[in-house]
């Protein structure tokens, strides 16, 4: 099938996915991304064989992943997550990094390249995937949402840094020097973003916001593409550039056009969640090696092991270091959200397969476990939070009836 035919199938799957999520939502709340991936598997080579990859589809998929990470970076509000919460998030991730690499070394019998890939895959949080779930459930704003954002941001940004240092194929010293140079340029861009912008900049944003000019949207896209190109020039993973672009965009828009930033973000999200991000997840399903997972006993046995390790490696440090004001149900829900992963697992296993560091079975088991984490962990977290809300409501009704 030509790439245009495959793209039509991908977009048809993207349209069908929210309909299925809405239909199933009457009985059970299933994250939209699960339907997108499953539909990709169905139309992919291992089931119906209708959809095939090519360079154009791969480019759109990479842009979708970049947009997902960009939107995750944009959501970070450092004014609300700094201080003790951010310190706890950083320490939790550093402990996860040590645990992940240690367990991976044990699993691979100290085979360094394989252990680096597997260990890095175990320590991510899918903030870009969790955010829409939190937004739809109404949990994004408030103390709980702020804590999830803090731990999720570090869980998304930390593995990107680890990928740049550990999986680049260069000597660690060279990778570190390039990373420092990239961060220096990014810091200069942050300094520029924080400076007062000329009055004409805000006027042009307001004047073109509802016209075909769309200056603000075009400016954001220029910023995103520039940061992607900058990370590529430094030989770093482009996801680092996408995340940095999201942070910069929030600073620029909040400084230059705070009254219009929500509308501008709405247009960017429409482009991302309406087109590019679904392409990434459907293509993830098309690329998923179902035969490798089901064809051998070892790969299938690794899937539940990796799922448990996501909870152990990423979840336990988060549970232990969660802020003191989070108790009981909220702490457990935070652990489940922080252990949810997928986009970075796909990116990391792709690097591992390209470098022949891991087998197709191991990659399929990791991605399969990440898919199950996206299906199961947020659903359990939502149930926990909903149960707490019902218990609180019952308690209030009980108090009211007693006083009556």
MOHULIN-V385744 format. One record per pair of residues at least 12 apart in sequence whose ideal C-beta (glycine too) atoms are under 8 Angstrom apart, sorted by the first residue. I is the first residue (numbers start at 0). J is the second residue. D is the distance in Angstrom with one decimal. If there is no record, write none. Layout:
i = [I;I]
j = [J;J]
d = [D;D]
This chain:
i = [0;0;0;2;2;2;5;5;5;5;5;5;6;6;6;8;8;8;9;9;9;9;9;9;9;9;9;10;10;12;12;12;12;12;12;12;13;13;13;13;13;15;15;16;16;16;16;16;16;17;17;19;20;27;28;28;29;29;30;30;30;30;30;30;30;31;32;32;32;32;33;33;33;35;35;35;35;35;36;36;36;36;36;36;37;38;38;39;39;39;39;39;39;39;39;40;40;40;40;41;42;42;42;43;43;43;43;43;44;45;45;45;45;46;50;51;52;52;52;56;56;57;59;59;59;59;60;60;60;60;61;61;62;62;62;63;63;63;63;63;63;63;63;63;64;64;64;64;64;64;65;65;65;65;65;65;66;66;66;66;66;66;66;67;67;67;67;67;67;68;68;68;68;68;68;68;68;69;69;69;69;69;69;69;70;70;70;70;70;70;70;70;71;71;71;71;71;71;71;71;72;72;72;72;72;72;72;72;72;73;73;73;73;73;73;74;74;74;74;75;75;75;75;75;76;76;76;79;79;80;80;80;80;80;83;84;84;84;84;85;85;87;87;87;87;87;88;88;88;88;88;88;89;89;90;90;91;91;91;91;91;91;91;92;92;92;92;92;92;93;94;94;95;95;95;95;95;95;95;96;96;96;96;98;98;98;98;98;99;99;99;99;99;99;99;99;100;100;100;100;101;102;102;102;102;102;103;103;103;103;103;104;112;112;113;113;113;113;115;115;115;116;116;116;116;116;116;116;117;117;117;117;119;119;119;119;119;119;120;120;120;120;120;120;120;120;121;121;121;121;121;122;122;122;122;122;122;123;123;123;123;123;123;123;123;123;124;124;124;124;124;124;124;124;124;124;124;125;125;125;125;125;125;125;125;125;125;126;126;126;126;126;127;127;127;128;128;128;128;129;129;129;129;129;130;131;132;132;133;133;136;136;138;142;142;143;143;143;143;143;146;146;146;146;147;147;147;150;150;150;150;150;151;151;154;154;155;155;156;158;158;159;159;159;159;159;160;160;162;162;162;162;162;162;162;163;163;163;163;163;164;166;166;166;166;167;167;167;168;169;177;177;177;178;178;180;181;181;181;181;181;184;185;185;185;185;188;188;189;189;189;192;192;192;192;193;193;194;195;196;196;196;200;201;201;204;204;204;204;205;205;208;208;208;213;215;215;215;215;216;216;216;216;218;219;219;219;219;222;222;222;222;223;223;223;225;226;226;226;226;226;227;227;227;228;230;236;238;238;252;279;283;283;283;287;287;287;288;288;288;288;289;291;291;291;291;291;292;292;292;292;295;297;298;298;298;298;298;299;301;301;301;301;301;302;302;302;302;303;304;304;305;305;305;305;306;306;306;309;309;309;309;309;310;310;313;313;313;314;314;314;314;315;317;317;317;317;318;318;318;318;321;321;327;328;328;328;328;329;329;331;331;332;332;332;333;335;335;335;335;335;336;336;336;338;338;339;339;339;339;340;340;340;341;341;341;341;341;344;344;344;345;345;347;348;348;348;348;349]
j = [49;50;51;53;55;56;49;50;51;52;53;56;55;56;59;42;49;50;39;42;50;56;277;278;281;282;285;277;278;35;38;39;41;42;277;281;35;274;277;278;281;34;38;31;34;35;38;277;281;31;34;34;34;378;378;381;374;378;128;131;132;373;374;377;378;131;128;280;341;373;370;373;374;277;280;281;283;284;280;281;283;284;287;370;284;281;284;280;281;282;283;284;285;286;287;284;285;287;289;284;281;284;285;284;285;286;287;289;285;287;288;289;290;289;285;285;282;285;286;278;282;282;275;278;279;282;278;279;282;283;237;279;275;278;279;271;274;275;276;277;278;279;280;282;238;241;279;342;345;346;223;227;237;238;240;241;223;241;270;271;275;276;279;127;128;271;276;279;342;127;155;159;238;241;242;245;342;223;241;242;244;245;248;271;127;130;245;267;268;271;272;276;126;127;130;151;152;155;242;245;156;241;242;243;244;245;246;248;249;245;246;248;249;264;267;126;130;148;245;148;152;245;246;249;145;148;249;145;148;145;146;148;149;152;322;145;146;149;322;149;153;149;150;320;321;322;149;150;152;153;154;320;153;157;316;320;150;153;316;317;319;320;337;122;150;153;154;157;316;157;316;320;121;122;154;312;313;316;317;118;122;157;161;121;311;312;315;316;117;118;119;121;122;308;312;313;114;115;118;119;118;118;121;308;311;312;115;116;117;118;121;118;354;356;351;356;357;361;165;166;356;166;347;348;350;351;356;357;351;357;361;365;158;161;162;165;166;347;340;343;344;347;348;351;365;369;305;308;309;312;313;154;157;158;161;312;313;154;155;157;158;313;340;343;344;347;150;151;153;154;155;313;336;337;338;339;340;151;155;339;340;341;342;343;369;372;373;148;151;152;154;155;155;276;342;339;341;342;373;147;151;336;339;377;151;272;377;381;147;336;381;384;384;324;325;325;329;332;333;384;321;322;325;333;333;336;337;317;321;333;336;337;336;337;313;337;242;343;242;343;347;236;238;239;242;343;178;239;236;238;239;343;346;347;350;177;178;235;236;239;178;347;350;351;354;234;235;236;354;234;233;234;235;233;235;233;229;230;233;235;239;229;226;229;243;247;243;247;246;247;250;247;250;251;254;250;254;254;254;251;254;255;255;255;256;255;256;259;263;256;259;259;262;263;266;252;256;259;263;263;266;267;270;251;248;252;263;267;244;247;248;251;241;244;248;244;240;241;243;244;247;240;241;244;240;243;346;343;346;264;342;341;345;366;363;366;367;359;360;362;363;363;358;359;360;362;363;360;363;364;367;360;360;358;360;361;363;364;364;360;361;364;365;368;364;367;368;371;368;364;368;364;365;368;369;368;371;372;338;340;368;369;372;334;338;337;338;340;334;335;337;338;334;333;334;337;338;330;331;333;334;333;334;387;383;384;386;387;384;387;380;383;380;383;384;380;376;377;379;380;383;376;377;380;372;376;372;373;376;377;369;372;373;366;369;370;372;373;365;366;369;366;369;365;361;362;365;366;362]
d = [6.4;6.8;5.7;4.7;4.7;5.8;7.9;4.7;5.8;7.7;7.2;5.8;7.6;6.6;7.6;5.2;5.8;4.9;7.6;7.9;6.8;7.2;7.7;5.7;4.7;6.8;7.8;7.8;7.8;6.6;3.8;6.3;8.0;6.3;7.8;4.8;6.6;7.9;3.7;7.0;6.0;7.5;6.2;5.8;4.0;4.6;6.0;6.9;7.9;6.0;7.8;4.7;5.6;7.4;6.2;6.0;6.6;7.0;7.1;8.0;5.8;5.7;6.6;5.8;7.5;7.1;5.7;5.2;7.0;5.7;7.0;6.1;4.9;5.6;3.8;5.2;8.0;6.9;5.4;7.3;5.5;4.1;7.2;5.8;6.3;6.3;6.4;7.0;4.1;6.3;6.2;2.1;4.6;7.8;7.1;4.3;7.4;5.4;6.1;7.6;7.9;7.9;6.7;6.0;3.9;7.3;6.8;7.8;7.4;7.4;7.1;3.9;5.4;7.1;5.1;8.0;7.2;6.5;6.8;7.8;6.2;7.5;6.8;4.9;8.0;7.6;5.7;4.9;4.0;7.6;7.5;7.8;5.2;7.8;7.9;7.7;8.0;4.0;5.0;7.3;4.6;3.0;7.5;7.6;7.0;7.9;4.8;5.9;7.6;6.7;7.2;6.1;6.1;6.8;7.9;4.2;7.8;7.4;7.4;4.1;4.6;5.8;7.9;4.0;7.7;7.0;5.1;6.5;5.8;6.0;7.1;7.7;5.0;4.1;5.1;7.1;7.2;5.6;4.5;7.1;5.4;4.4;7.6;7.5;6.1;7.2;6.4;7.3;6.6;5.6;8.0;7.9;4.4;4.0;6.4;7.7;7.4;5.6;6.9;6.5;8.0;6.9;4.1;6.8;6.7;2.4;4.9;7.9;7.9;3.9;7.4;5.6;5.2;6.8;7.8;7.5;5.7;6.5;7.6;6.5;4.9;7.3;6.2;7.3;7.8;7.1;7.6;5.0;7.6;6.0;8.0;5.8;3.8;6.9;6.7;7.1;6.0;4.7;5.5;5.5;7.5;7.9;7.9;4.5;7.1;6.2;4.6;4.5;7.3;4.2;7.7;7.8;5.6;8.0;7.8;5.7;6.5;7.5;4.2;4.9;7.4;4.3;7.9;6.8;7.9;4.7;5.9;4.5;7.5;8.0;4.1;7.7;7.6;4.5;7.9;5.4;5.1;5.0;7.8;7.8;5.5;7.1;6.7;8.0;7.3;4.8;7.9;7.1;7.9;4.1;7.0;4.1;4.5;8.0;4.6;7.8;6.5;7.3;4.0;8.0;7.8;7.1;7.2;6.4;7.8;6.4;7.4;8.0;4.2;3.5;6.9;7.4;7.1;4.2;7.7;5.4;5.6;7.7;4.9;6.3;7.5;6.7;6.1;7.1;6.9;3.7;5.0;5.2;7.9;6.8;7.1;7.1;5.9;5.1;6.3;6.2;6.5;5.4;7.8;7.5;5.0;4.6;6.4;8.0;5.2;7.9;7.4;5.4;6.4;4.5;6.7;7.4;7.0;5.7;7.2;6.2;5.8;5.9;6.7;7.9;4.2;7.4;4.7;4.0;6.4;7.7;6.8;4.8;7.9;2.8;5.8;6.7;7.5;5.1;7.5;6.6;6.2;8.0;7.5;5.1;4.9;4.8;5.7;7.2;7.8;7.9;6.6;7.5;3.6;6.1;6.7;4.3;7.1;8.0;6.0;6.5;5.7;6.6;5.9;6.9;5.9;5.3;5.6;6.5;7.8;7.2;5.0;7.4;6.3;7.7;6.0;7.4;6.5;7.1;7.9;7.3;5.5;7.5;7.5;7.7;7.1;5.9;6.2;6.1;6.1;5.3;7.6;5.6;7.9;6.6;7.9;5.0;6.9;6.6;6.8;5.9;7.0;7.0;5.8;5.2;7.3;6.3;5.1;5.0;6.1;7.2;7.0;7.3;5.1;7.5;8.0;7.8;7.4;6.5;7.1;7.8;5.3;4.7;5.7;5.9;6.5;7.0;5.2;7.8;7.9;6.7;7.3;7.8;6.9;7.2;4.8;5.8;6.3;7.6;6.5;6.2;6.8;6.4;4.6;5.8;7.0;6.4;7.8;8.0;5.0;7.7;7.8;5.7;7.5;6.6;6.5;5.3;3.9;4.8;6.7;6.1;6.7;7.9;7.3;7.6;6.2;4.3;5.2;5.3;5.3;6.6;4.5;5.9;7.6;6.9;6.3;5.8;6.3;7.3;7.2;7.2;6.7;7.0;4.7;6.5;5.2;6.6;7.8;7.9;5.3;7.8;7.0;5.9;5.4;6.0;5.9;7.3;6.7;4.4;7.6;7.6;3.9;6.8;5.2;3.8;7.1;4.5;6.2;7.3;7.4;7.7;7.4;7.5;6.4;7.6;7.6;7.8;5.5;7.5;6.8;6.1;7.6;5.1;8.0;7.0;4.6;7.5;7.9;4.2;4.8;7.6;4.4;7.0;4.0;6.5;5.6;5.5;6.2;7.9;3.3;6.9;5.7;4.9;7.4;7.4;6.5;3.7;7.8;7.8;4.7;4.8;5.0;7.3;7.4;7.9;7.9;5.7;5.6;3.7;7.9;4.3;5.5;6.3;4.8;6.1;6.6;7.5;5.4;7.5;5.0;5.8;4.8;7.3;4.4;7.2;6.2;4.0;7.7;6.3;5.3;4.2;7.5;6.1;7.3;7.5;4.4;5.5;7.6;7.7;5.0;6.7;7.1;4.3;7.5;7.4;7.8;5.8;4.1;4.7;5.4;7.9;4.2;7.0;5.3;4.1;7.5;6.9;6.5;5.3;6.3;5.6;5.1;5.8;4.5;5.7;4.9;5.7;7.7;7.7;4.4;6.5;7.1;5.0;5.6;6.0;4.1;5.9;7.4;8.0;7.9;4.1;5.3;5.9;8.0]
